[in-house]
């Protein structure tokens, strides 16, 4: 690579361990929303971080 940015966003992977009952509830929740676990968790993290940023701006 020549050191120049290609403009693409890089993704990182995380792994989490969930108890069986929590995983089952999440699986049902995303199925009801016709979503994927990956997308649901991604939105949740984005919302949480956005909310905290807004709190800092307003606080």
DRENBA-161777 format. One record per residue: x, y, z of N, C-alpha, C, O, CB in turn. Coordinates in Angstrom, 2 decimals. Each point is the difference from the previous one (the first is absolute). Glycine has a CB too. Layout:
N
<r><n_east>X</n_east><n_north>Y</n_north><n_up>Z</n_up><ca_east>X</ca_east><ca_north>Y</ca_north><ca_up>Z</ca_up><c_east>X</c_east><c_north>Y</c_north><c_up>Z</c_up><o_east>X</o_east><o_north>Y</o_north><o_up>Z</o_up><cb_east>X</cb_east><cb_north>Y</cb_north><cb_up>Z</cb_up></r>
...
This chain:
59
<r><n_east>0.83</n_east><n_north>-1.18</n_north><n_up>0.00</n_up><ca_east>-0.83</ca_east><ca_north>1.18</ca_north><ca_up>0.00</ca_up><c_east>0.88</c_east><c_north>1.24</c_north><c_up>0.00</c_up><o_east>1.10</o_east><o_north>-0.02</o_north><o_up>0.55</o_up><cb_east>-2.93</cb_east><cb_north>-1.22</cb_north><cb_up>0.65</cb_up></r>
<r><n_east>1.36</n_east><n_north>2.31</n_north><n_up>-1.80</n_up><ca_east>0.82</ca_east><ca_north>1.19</ca_north><ca_up>-0.15</ca_up><c_east>-0.17</c_east><c_north>1.02</c_north><c_up>1.12</c_up><o_east>0.56</o_east><o_north>1.09</o_north><o_up>-0.09</o_up><cb_east>-0.71</cb_east><cb_north>-1.47</cb_north><cb_up>-2.32</cb_up></r>
<r><n_east>-0.59</n_east><n_north>0.05</n_north><n_up>3.47</n_up><ca_east>-0.17</ca_east><ca_north>0.91</ca_north><ca_up>1.12</ca_up><c_east>-1.16</c_east><c_north>0.97</c_north><c_up>-0.16</c_up><o_east>-0.34</o_east><o_north>0.73</o_north><o_up>0.94</o_up><cb_east>2.74</cb_east><cb_north>-0.93</cb_north><cb_up>-0.58</cb_up></r>
<r><n_east>-3.01</n_east><n_north>0.22</n_north><n_up>-1.54</n_up><ca_east>-1.15</ca_east><ca_north>0.87</ca_north><ca_up>-0.22</ca_up><c_east>-1.27</c_east><c_north>-0.72</c_north><c_up>0.43</c_up><o_east>-0.13</o_east><o_north>-1.21</o_north><o_up>-0.16</o_up><cb_east>1.31</cb_east><cb_north>2.37</cb_north><cb_up>-1.75</cb_up></r>
<r><n_east>-2.12</n_east><n_north>-0.39</n_north><n_up>2.44</n_up><ca_east>-1.27</ca_east><ca_north>-0.57</ca_north><ca_up>0.42</ca_up><c_east>-0.85</c_east><c_north>-0.30</c_north><c_up>-1.22</c_up><o_east>-0.07</o_east><o_north>0.81</o_north><o_up>-0.93</o_up><cb_east>0.18</cb_east><cb_north>0.46</cb_north><cb_up>3.11</cb_up></r>
<r><n_east>-0.75</n_east><n_north>-2.42</n_north><n_up>-2.18</n_up><ca_east>-0.87</ca_east><ca_north>-0.36</ca_north><ca_up>-1.11</ca_up><c_east>-1.39</c_east><c_north>0.57</c_north><c_up>0.16</c_up><o_east>-0.83</o_east><o_north>-0.11</o_north><o_up>-0.90</o_up><cb_east>2.15</cb_east><cb_north>-1.97</cb_north><cb_up>0.60</cb_up></r>
<r><n_east>-1.60</n_east><n_north>2.69</n_north><n_up>1.46</n_up><ca_east>-1.32</ca_east><ca_north>0.56</ca_north><ca_up>0.23</ca_up><c_east>-0.99</c_east><c_north>-1.00</c_north><c_up>0.55</c_up><o_east>-1.11</o_east><o_north>0.37</o_north><o_up>0.38</o_up><cb_east>1.57</cb_east><cb_north>1.20</cb_north><cb_up>-2.19</cb_up></r>
<r><n_east>-0.09</n_east><n_north>-2.84</n_north><n_up>1.87</n_up><ca_east>-0.89</ca_east><ca_north>-1.02</ca_north><ca_up>0.55</ca_up><c_east>0.13</c_east><c_north>-0.04</c_north><c_up>1.51</c_up><o_east>1.08</o_east><o_north>0.19</o_north><o_up>0.56</o_up><cb_east>-0.89</cb_east><cb_north>-1.53</cb_north><cb_up>-2.67</cb_up></r>
<r><n_east>-1.32</n_east><n_north>1.10</n_north><n_up>2.76</n_up><ca_east>0.02</ca_east><ca_north>-0.15</ca_north><ca_up>1.45</ca_up><c_east>0.47</c_east><c_north>-1.41</c_north><c_up>0.32</c_up><o_east>-0.40</o_east><o_north>-0.97</o_north><o_up>-0.64</o_up><cb_east>-1.47</cb_east><cb_north>2.66</cb_north><cb_up>0.94</cb_up></r>
<r><n_east>2.71</n_east><n_north>-1.78</n_north><n_up>0.71</n_up><ca_east>0.46</ca_east><ca_north>-1.31</ca_north><ca_up>0.43</ca_up><c_east>-0.92</c_east><c_north>-0.49</c_north><c_up>1.12</c_up><o_east>-0.44</o_east><o_north>0.79</o_north><o_up>0.83</o_up><cb_east>2.84</cb_east><cb_north>-0.25</cb_north><cb_up>-1.47</cb_up></r>
<r><n_east>-2.66</n_east><n_north>-1.81</n_north><n_up>0.64</n_up><ca_east>-0.83</ca_east><ca_north>-0.62</ca_north><ca_up>1.03</ca_up><c_east>0.86</c_east><c_north>-0.82</c_north><c_up>0.93</c_up><o_east>1.00</o_east><o_north>-0.60</o_north><o_up>-0.42</o_up><cb_east>-2.97</cb_east><cb_north>0.55</cb_north><cb_up>-1.13</cb_up></r>
<r><n_east>1.58</n_east><n_north>0.01</n_north><n_up>2.79</n_up><ca_east>0.65</ca_east><ca_north>-0.83</ca_north><ca_up>1.01</ca_up><c_east>-1.02</c_east><c_north>-0.98</c_north><c_up>0.53</c_up><o_east>-1.19</o_east><o_north>0.30</o_north><o_up>0.05</o_up><cb_east>2.82</cb_east><cb_north>1.54</cb_north><cb_up>0.56</cb_up></r>
<r><n_east>-1.17</n_east><n_north>-3.00</n_north><n_up>-0.20</n_up><ca_east>-0.88</ca_east><ca_north>-1.02</ca_north><ca_up>0.52</ca_up><c_east>0.16</c_east><c_north>-0.11</c_north><c_up>1.51</c_up><o_east>1.10</o_east><o_north>0.10</o_north><o_up>0.53</o_up><cb_east>-0.98</cb_east><cb_north>-1.34</cb_north><cb_up>-2.71</cb_up></r>
<r><n_east>-1.25</n_east><n_north>1.05</n_north><n_up>2.86</n_up><ca_east>0.04</ca_east><ca_north>-0.30</ca_north><ca_up>1.42</ca_up><c_east>-0.79</c_east><c_north>-1.29</c_north><c_up>0.23</c_up><o_east>-0.91</o_east><o_north>-0.34</o_north><o_up>-0.76</o_up><cb_east>1.11</cb_east><cb_north>2.81</cb_north><cb_up>1.39</cb_up></r>
<r><n_east>0.16</n_east><n_north>-3.17</n_north><n_up>0.40</n_up><ca_east>-0.73</ca_east><ca_north>-1.20</ca_north><ca_up>0.42</ca_up><c_east>-0.53</c_east><c_north>0.26</c_north><c_up>1.40</c_up><o_east>0.70</o_east><o_north>0.56</o_north><o_up>0.84</o_up><cb_east>0.73</cb_east><cb_north>-2.10</cb_north><cb_up>-2.30</cb_up></r>
<r><n_east>-2.66</n_east><n_north>1.12</n_north><n_up>1.69</n_up><ca_east>-0.54</ca_east><ca_north>0.08</ca_north><ca_up>1.36</ca_up><c_east>-0.62</c_east><c_north>-1.34</c_north><c_up>0.36</c_up><o_east>-0.52</o_east><o_north>-0.72</o_north><o_up>-0.86</o_up><cb_east>0.10</cb_east><cb_north>3.20</cb_north><cb_up>0.62</cb_up></r>
<r><n_east>0.49</n_east><n_north>-2.80</n_north><n_up>1.49</n_up><ca_east>-0.62</ca_east><ca_north>-1.21</ca_north><ca_up>0.52</ca_up><c_east>-1.27</c_east><c_north>0.40</c_north><c_up>0.73</c_up><o_east>0.03</o_east><o_north>0.89</o_north><o_up>0.85</o_up><cb_east>2.21</cb_east><cb_north>-2.08</cb_north><cb_up>-0.64</cb_up></r>
<r><n_east>-3.37</n_east><n_north>0.54</n_north><n_up>-0.55</n_up><ca_east>-1.27</ca_east><ca_north>0.27</ca_north><ca_up>0.64</ca_up><c_east>-0.53</c_east><c_north>-1.27</c_north><c_up>0.63</c_up><o_east>0.19</o_east><o_north>-1.09</o_north><o_up>-0.53</o_up><cb_east>-0.66</cb_east><cb_north>2.93</cb_north><cb_up>-1.11</cb_up></r>
<r><n_east>-0.20</n_east><n_north>-1.70</n_north><n_up>2.78</n_up><ca_east>-0.69</ca_east><ca_north>-1.17</ca_north><ca_up>0.55</ca_up><c_east>-1.06</c_east><c_north>-0.48</c_north><c_up>-1.00</c_up><o_east>-0.54</o_east><o_north>0.79</o_north><o_up>-0.77</o_up><cb_east>0.95</cb_east><cb_north>0.02</cb_north><cb_up>3.17</cb_up></r>
<r><n_east>-0.70</n_east><n_north>-2.10</n_north><n_up>-2.37</n_up><ca_east>-0.96</ca_east><ca_north>-0.57</ca_north><ca_up>-0.95</ca_up><c_east>-1.34</c_east><c_north>0.72</c_north><c_up>-0.01</c_up><o_east>-0.55</o_east><o_north>0.27</o_north><o_up>-1.07</o_up><cb_east>1.66</cb_east><cb_north>-2.45</cb_north><cb_up>1.40</cb_up></r>
<r><n_east>-1.64</n_east><n_north>2.51</n_north><n_up>0.85</n_up><ca_east>-1.31</ca_east><ca_north>0.64</ca_north><ca_up>0.05</ca_up><c_east>0.03</c_east><c_north>1.40</c_north><c_up>-0.62</c_up><o_east>-0.96</o_east><o_north>0.39</o_north><o_up>-0.66</o_up><cb_east>0.45</cb_east><cb_north>-1.71</cb_north><cb_up>2.73</cb_up></r>
<r><n_east>1.58</n_east><n_north>2.06</n_north><n_up>-1.87</n_up><ca_east>0.11</ca_east><ca_north>1.34</ca_north><ca_up>-0.59</ca_up><c_east>0.15</c_east><c_north>-0.10</c_north><c_up>-1.52</c_up><o_east>-0.59</o_east><o_north>0.79</o_north><o_up>-0.74</o_up><cb_east>1.64</cb_east><cb_north>0.06</cb_north><cb_up>2.86</cb_up></r>
<r><n_east>-0.28</n_east><n_north>-1.81</n_north><n_up>-2.58</n_up><ca_east>0.16</ca_east><ca_north>-0.22</ca_north><ca_up>-1.44</ca_up><c_east>-1.33</c_east><c_north>-0.35</c_north><c_up>-0.64</c_up><o_east>-0.32</o_east><o_north>0.48</o_north><o_up>-1.09</o_up><cb_east>2.68</cb_east><cb_north>-1.24</cb_north><cb_up>1.46</cb_up></r>
<r><n_east>-3.14</n_east><n_north>-0.08</n_north><n_up>0.29</n_up><ca_east>-1.30</ca_east><ca_north>-0.41</ca_north><ca_up>-0.51</ca_up><c_east>-0.94</c_east><c_north>1.21</c_north><c_up>-0.11</c_up><o_east>-0.71</o_east><o_north>0.15</o_north><o_up>-1.00</o_up><cb_east>1.03</cb_east><cb_north>-2.44</cb_north><cb_up>2.03</cb_up></r>
<r><n_east>-0.32</n_east><n_north>3.15</n_north><n_up>0.01</n_up><ca_east>-0.84</ca_east><ca_north>1.20</ca_north><ca_up>-0.02</ca_up><c_east>0.42</c_east><c_north>0.94</c_north><c_up>-1.13</c_up><o_east>-0.85</o_east><o_north>0.58</o_north><o_up>-0.69</o_up><cb_east>0.50</cb_east><cb_north>-0.79</cb_north><cb_up>3.17</cb_up></r>
<r><n_east>1.64</n_east><n_north>0.37</n_north><n_up>-2.67</n_up><ca_east>0.51</ca_east><ca_north>0.85</ca_north><ca_up>-1.07</ca_up><c_east>-0.40</c_east><c_north>-0.57</c_north><c_up>-1.37</c_up><o_east>-0.41</o_east><o_north>0.74</o_north><o_up>-0.90</o_up><cb_east>2.33</cb_east><cb_north>-0.03</cb_north><cb_up>2.36</cb_up></r>
<r><n_east>-1.80</n_east><n_north>-2.01</n_north><n_up>-1.60</n_up><ca_east>-0.35</ca_east><ca_north>-0.65</ca_north><ca_up>-1.26</ca_up><c_east>-1.48</c_east><c_north>0.22</c_north><c_up>-0.34</c_up><o_east>-0.34</o_east><o_north>0.25</o_north><o_up>-1.16</o_up><cb_east>2.12</cb_east><cb_north>-1.99</cb_north><cb_up>1.58</cb_up></r>
<r><n_east>-2.64</n_east><n_north>1.66</n_north><n_up>0.58</n_up><ca_east>-1.43</ca_east><ca_north>0.23</ca_north><ca_up>-0.20</ca_up><c_east>-0.25</c_east><c_north>1.47</c_north><c_up>-0.36</c_up><o_east>-0.76</o_east><o_north>0.30</o_north><o_up>-0.92</o_up><cb_east>0.20</cb_east><cb_north>-2.16</cb_north><cb_up>2.55</cb_up></r>
<r><n_east>1.21</n_east><n_north>2.77</n_north><n_up>-0.90</n_up><ca_east>-0.17</ca_east><ca_north>1.44</ca_north><ca_up>-0.23</ca_up><c_east>0.37</c_east><c_north>0.37</c_north><c_up>-1.43</c_up><o_east>-0.77</o_east><o_north>0.69</o_north><o_up>-0.68</o_up><cb_east>1.27</cb_east><cb_north>-0.27</cb_north><cb_up>3.10</cb_up></r>
<r><n_east>0.66</n_east><n_north>-0.86</n_north><n_up>-2.89</n_up><ca_east>0.42</ca_east><ca_north>0.38</ca_north><ca_up>-1.36</ca_up><c_east>-0.88</c_east><c_north>-0.67</c_north><c_up>-1.06</c_up><o_east>-0.22</o_east><o_north>0.56</o_north><o_up>-1.07</o_up><cb_east>2.57</cb_east><cb_north>-0.26</cb_north><cb_up>1.91</cb_up></r>
<r><n_east>-2.84</n_east><n_north>-1.50</n_north><n_up>-0.54</n_up><ca_east>-0.91</ca_east><ca_north>-0.67</ca_north><ca_up>-0.95</ca_up><c_east>-1.31</c_east><c_north>0.78</c_north><c_up>-0.11</c_up><o_east>-0.54</o_east><o_north>0.15</o_north><o_up>-1.09</o_up><cb_east>1.58</cb_east><cb_north>-2.39</cb_north><cb_up>1.64</cb_up></r>
<r><n_east>-1.55</n_east><n_north>2.73</n_north><n_up>0.58</n_up><ca_east>-1.23</ca_east><ca_north>0.79</ca_north><ca_up>-0.01</ca_up><c_east>0.18</c_east><c_north>1.30</c_north><c_up>-0.80</c_up><o_east>-0.93</o_east><o_north>0.47</o_north><o_up>-0.65</o_up><cb_east>0.31</cb_east><cb_north>-1.45</cb_north><cb_up>2.89</cb_up></r>
<r><n_east>1.82</n_east><n_north>1.53</n_north><n_up>-2.18</n_up><ca_east>0.30</ca_east><ca_north>1.24</ca_north><ca_up>-0.73</ca_up><c_east>0.49</c_east><c_north>-0.27</c_north><c_up>-1.42</c_up><o_east>0.31</o_east><o_north>0.93</o_north><o_up>-0.75</o_up><cb_east>0.23</cb_east><cb_north>0.15</cb_north><cb_up>2.93</cb_up></r>
<r><n_east>-0.48</n_east><n_north>-2.35</n_north><n_up>-2.54</n_up><ca_east>0.50</ca_east><ca_north>-0.40</ca_north><ca_up>-1.32</ca_up><c_east>1.37</c_east><c_north>0.61</c_north><c_up>-0.27</c_up><o_east>0.26</o_east><o_north>0.56</o_north><o_up>-1.06</o_up><cb_east>-2.62</cb_east><cb_north>-0.75</cb_north><cb_up>0.22</cb_up></r>
<r><n_east>3.21</n_east><n_north>0.04</n_north><n_up>1.83</n_up><ca_east>1.34</ca_east><ca_north>0.56</ca_north><ca_up>-0.06</ca_up><c_east>1.01</c_east><c_north>-1.13</c_north><c_up>0.20</c_up><o_east>-0.37</o_east><o_north>-1.17</o_north><o_up>0.06</o_up><cb_east>-0.45</cb_east><cb_north>3.41</cb_north><cb_up>0.80</cb_up></r>
<r><n_east>2.07</n_east><n_north>-1.87</n_north><n_up>-0.75</n_up><ca_east>1.07</ca_east><ca_north>-0.95</ca_north><ca_up>0.31</ca_up><c_east>0.62</c_east><c_north>0.43</c_north><c_up>1.32</c_up><o_east>0.01</o_east><o_north>1.19</o_north><o_up>0.34</o_up><cb_east>0.44</cb_east><cb_north>-1.68</cb_north><cb_up>-2.82</cb_up></r>
<r><n_east>0.08</n_east><n_north>-0.47</n_north><n_up>3.22</n_up><ca_east>0.65</ca_east><ca_north>0.34</ca_north><ca_up>1.27</ca_up><c_east>1.09</c_east><c_north>1.03</c_north><c_up>-0.22</c_up><o_east>0.11</o_east><o_north>0.96</o_north><o_up>0.77</o_up><cb_east>-0.62</cb_east><cb_north>-3.25</cb_north><cb_up>0.10</cb_up></r>
<r><n_east>1.30</n_east><n_north>2.10</n_north><n_up>-1.88</n_up><ca_east>1.10</ca_east><ca_north>0.92</ca_north><ca_up>-0.31</ca_up><c_east>-0.53</c_east><c_north>1.43</c_north><c_up>-0.15</c_up><o_east>0.54</o_east><o_north>0.93</o_north><o_up>0.60</o_up><cb_east>0.72</cb_east><cb_north>-2.81</cb_north><cb_up>-1.74</cb_up></r>
<r><n_east>-2.30</n_east><n_north>2.05</n_north><n_up>0.34</n_up><ca_east>-0.56</ca_east><ca_north>1.33</ca_north><ca_up>-0.25</ca_up><c_east>-0.62</c_east><c_north>0.59</c_north><c_up>1.26</c_up><o_east>0.16</o_east><o_north>1.19</o_north><o_up>0.26</o_up><cb_east>-0.58</cb_east><cb_north>-1.85</cb_north><cb_up>-2.63</cb_up></r>
<r><n_east>-0.28</n_east><n_north>-0.17</n_north><n_up>3.15</n_up><ca_east>-0.66</ca_east><ca_north>0.47</ca_north><ca_up>1.22</ca_up><c_east>1.02</c_east><c_north>0.48</c_north><c_up>1.02</c_up><o_east>-0.15</o_east><o_north>1.07</o_north><o_up>0.58</o_up><cb_east>-1.73</cb_east><cb_north>-2.66</cb_north><cb_up>-1.00</cb_up></r>
<r><n_east>2.92</n_east><n_north>0.80</n_north><n_up>0.63</n_up><ca_east>1.04</ca_east><ca_north>0.38</ca_north><ca_up>0.96</ca_up><c_east>0.74</c_east><c_north>1.25</c_north><c_up>-0.49</c_up><o_east>0.33</o_east><o_north>0.88</o_north><o_up>0.79</o_up><cb_east>-0.08</cb_east><cb_north>-3.29</cb_north><cb_up>-0.08</cb_up></r>
<r><n_east>0.02</n_east><n_north>2.48</n_north><n_up>-2.00</n_up><ca_east>0.66</ca_east><ca_north>1.17</ca_north><ca_up>-0.58</ca_up><c_east>-0.80</c_east><c_north>1.27</c_north><c_up>0.26</c_up><o_east>0.55</o_east><o_north>1.02</o_north><o_up>0.42</o_up><cb_east>0.46</cb_east><cb_north>-2.49</cb_north><cb_up>-2.19</cb_up></r>
<r><n_east>-2.32</n_east><n_north>1.41</n_north><n_up>1.52</n_up><ca_east>-0.87</ca_east><ca_north>1.16</ca_north><ca_up>0.25</ca_up><c_east>-0.03</c_east><c_north>0.37</c_north><c_up>1.48</c_up><o_east>0.03</o_east><o_north>1.18</o_north><o_up>0.35</o_up><cb_east>-1.43</cb_east><cb_north>-1.83</cb_north><cb_up>-2.32</cb_up></r>
<r><n_east>1.35</n_east><n_north>-0.35</n_north><n_up>2.83</n_up><ca_east>-0.03</ca_east><ca_north>0.24</ca_north><ca_up>1.45</ca_up><c_east>1.27</c_east><c_north>0.71</c_north><c_up>0.47</c_up><o_east>-0.07</o_east><o_north>0.94</o_north><o_up>0.79</o_up><cb_east>-1.38</cb_east><cb_north>-2.97</cb_north><cb_up>-0.51</cb_up></r>
<r><n_east>2.58</n_east><n_north>1.58</n_north><n_up>-0.76</n_up><ca_east>1.28</ca_east><ca_north>0.62</ca_north><ca_up>0.38</ca_up><c_east>0.06</c_east><c_north>1.43</c_north><c_up>-0.54</c_up><o_east>0.39</o_east><o_north>0.92</o_north><o_up>0.73</o_up><cb_east>0.75</cb_east><cb_north>-3.17</cb_north><cb_up>-0.72</cb_up></r>
<r><n_east>-1.53</n_east><n_north>2.45</n_north><n_up>-1.26</n_up><ca_east>0.01</ca_east><ca_north>1.35</ca_north><ca_up>-0.56</ca_up><c_east>-0.91</c_east><c_north>0.93</c_north><c_up>0.79</c_up><o_east>0.38</o_east><o_north>1.14</o_north><o_up>0.28</o_up><cb_east>0.09</cb_east><cb_north>-2.10</cb_north><cb_up>-2.53</cb_up></r>
<r><n_east>-1.67</n_east><n_north>0.49</n_north><n_up>2.60</n_up><ca_east>-0.94</ca_east><ca_north>0.83</ca_north><ca_up>0.75</ca_up><c_east>0.57</c_east><c_north>0.34</c_north><c_up>1.37</c_up><o_east>-0.05</o_east><o_north>1.16</o_north><o_up>0.42</o_up><cb_east>-1.87</cb_east><cb_north>-2.21</cb_north><cb_up>-1.64</cb_up></r>
<r><n_east>2.45</n_east><n_north>0.08</n_north><n_up>1.91</n_up><ca_east>0.55</ca_east><ca_north>0.23</ca_north><ca_up>1.34</ca_up><c_east>1.13</c_east><c_north>1.01</c_north><c_up>-0.04</c_up><o_east>0.05</o_east><o_north>0.92</o_north><o_up>0.82</o_up><cb_east>-0.69</cb_east><cb_north>-3.25</cb_north><cb_up>-0.17</cb_up></r>
<r><n_east>1.54</n_east><n_north>2.18</n_north><n_up>-1.59</n_up><ca_east>1.13</ca_east><ca_north>0.93</ca_north><ca_up>-0.10</ca_up><c_east>-0.46</c_east><c_north>1.39</c_north><c_up>-0.42</c_up><o_east>0.55</o_east><o_north>1.00</o_north><o_up>0.47</o_up><cb_east>0.94</cb_east><cb_north>-2.92</cb_north><cb_up>-1.03</cb_up></r>
<r><n_east>-2.47</n_east><n_north>1.99</n_north><n_up>-0.32</n_up><ca_east>-0.54</ca_east><ca_north>1.29</ca_north><ca_up>-0.44</ca_up><c_east>-0.69</c_east><c_north>0.70</c_north><c_up>1.17</c_up><o_east>0.18</o_east><o_north>1.20</o_north><o_up>0.19</o_up><cb_east>-0.47</cb_east><cb_north>-2.10</cb_north><cb_up>-2.53</cb_up></r>
<r><n_east>-0.50</n_east><n_north>0.17</n_north><n_up>3.11</n_up><ca_east>-0.69</ca_east><ca_north>0.57</ca_north><ca_up>1.16</ca_up><c_east>1.00</c_east><c_north>0.55</c_north><c_up>1.01</c_up><o_east>-0.22</o_east><o_north>1.08</o_north><o_up>0.56</o_up><cb_east>-1.67</cb_east><cb_north>-2.69</cb_north><cb_up>-0.90</cb_up></r>
<r><n_east>2.97</n_east><n_north>0.90</n_north><n_up>0.57</n_up><ca_east>1.01</ca_east><ca_north>0.46</ca_north><ca_up>0.95</ca_up><c_east>0.72</c_east><c_north>1.23</c_north><c_up>-0.50</c_up><o_east>0.35</o_east><o_north>0.89</o_north><o_up>0.78</o_up><cb_east>-0.06</cb_east><cb_north>-3.24</cb_north><cb_up>0.01</cb_up></r>
<r><n_east>-0.06</n_east><n_north>2.43</n_north><n_up>-2.09</n_up><ca_east>0.63</ca_east><ca_north>1.18</ca_north><ca_up>-0.59</ca_up><c_east>-0.91</c_east><c_north>1.21</c_north><c_up>0.18</c_up><o_east>0.47</o_east><o_north>1.09</o_north><o_up>0.34</o_up><cb_east>0.76</cb_east><cb_north>-2.52</cb_north><cb_up>-2.02</cb_up></r>
<r><n_east>-2.52</n_east><n_north>1.24</n_north><n_up>1.46</n_up><ca_east>-0.96</ca_east><ca_north>1.10</ca_north><ca_up>0.17</ca_up><c_east>-0.06</c_east><c_north>0.44</c_north><c_up>1.46</c_up><o_east>-0.09</o_east><o_north>1.20</o_north><o_up>0.27</o_up><cb_east>-1.26</cb_east><cb_north>-2.08</cb_north><cb_up>-2.20</cb_up></r>
<r><n_east>1.41</n_east><n_north>-0.06</n_north><n_up>2.87</n_up><ca_east>-0.02</ca_east><ca_north>0.35</ca_north><ca_up>1.42</ca_up><c_east>1.20</c_east><c_north>0.87</c_north><c_up>0.36</c_up><o_east>-0.12</o_east><o_north>0.95</o_north><o_up>0.77</o_up><cb_east>-1.09</cb_east><cb_north>-3.10</cb_north><cb_up>-0.26</cb_up></r>
<r><n_east>2.35</n_east><n_north>1.81</n_north><n_up>-1.06</n_up><ca_east>1.21</ca_east><ca_north>0.79</ca_north><ca_up>0.28</ca_up><c_east>-0.10</c_east><c_north>1.42</c_north><c_up>-0.57</c_up><o_east>0.45</o_east><o_north>0.96</o_north><o_up>0.62</o_up><cb_east>0.89</cb_east><cb_north>-3.09</cb_north><cb_up>-0.63</cb_up></r>
<r><n_east>-1.94</n_east><n_north>2.24</n_north><n_up>-1.17</n_up><ca_east>-0.16</ca_east><ca_north>1.30</ca_north><ca_up>-0.63</ca_up><c_east>-0.97</c_east><c_north>0.87</c_north><c_up>0.80</c_up><o_east>0.21</o_east><o_north>1.21</o_north><o_up>0.14</o_up><cb_east>0.26</cb_east><cb_north>-2.24</cb_north><cb_up>-2.38</cb_up></r>
<r><n_east>-1.52</n_east><n_north>0.42</n_north><n_up>2.76</n_up><ca_east>-1.04</ca_east><ca_north>0.74</ca_north><ca_up>0.70</ca_up><c_east>0.27</c_east><c_north>0.14</c_north><c_up>1.50</c_up><o_east>-0.65</o_east><o_north>0.79</o_north><o_up>0.67</o_up><cb_east>-0.95</cb_east><cb_north>-1.61</cb_north><cb_up>-2.37</cb_up></r>
<r><n_east>2.55</n_east><n_north>0.08</n_north><n_up>2.20</n_up><ca_east>0.24</ca_east><ca_north>-0.01</ca_north><ca_up>1.45</ca_up><c_east>1.13</c_east><c_north>0.81</c_north><c_up>0.39</c_up><o_east>0.32</o_east><o_north>0.08</o_north><o_up>1.19</o_up><cb_east>-1.25</cb_east><cb_north>-2.24</cb_north><cb_up>-1.08</cb_up></r>
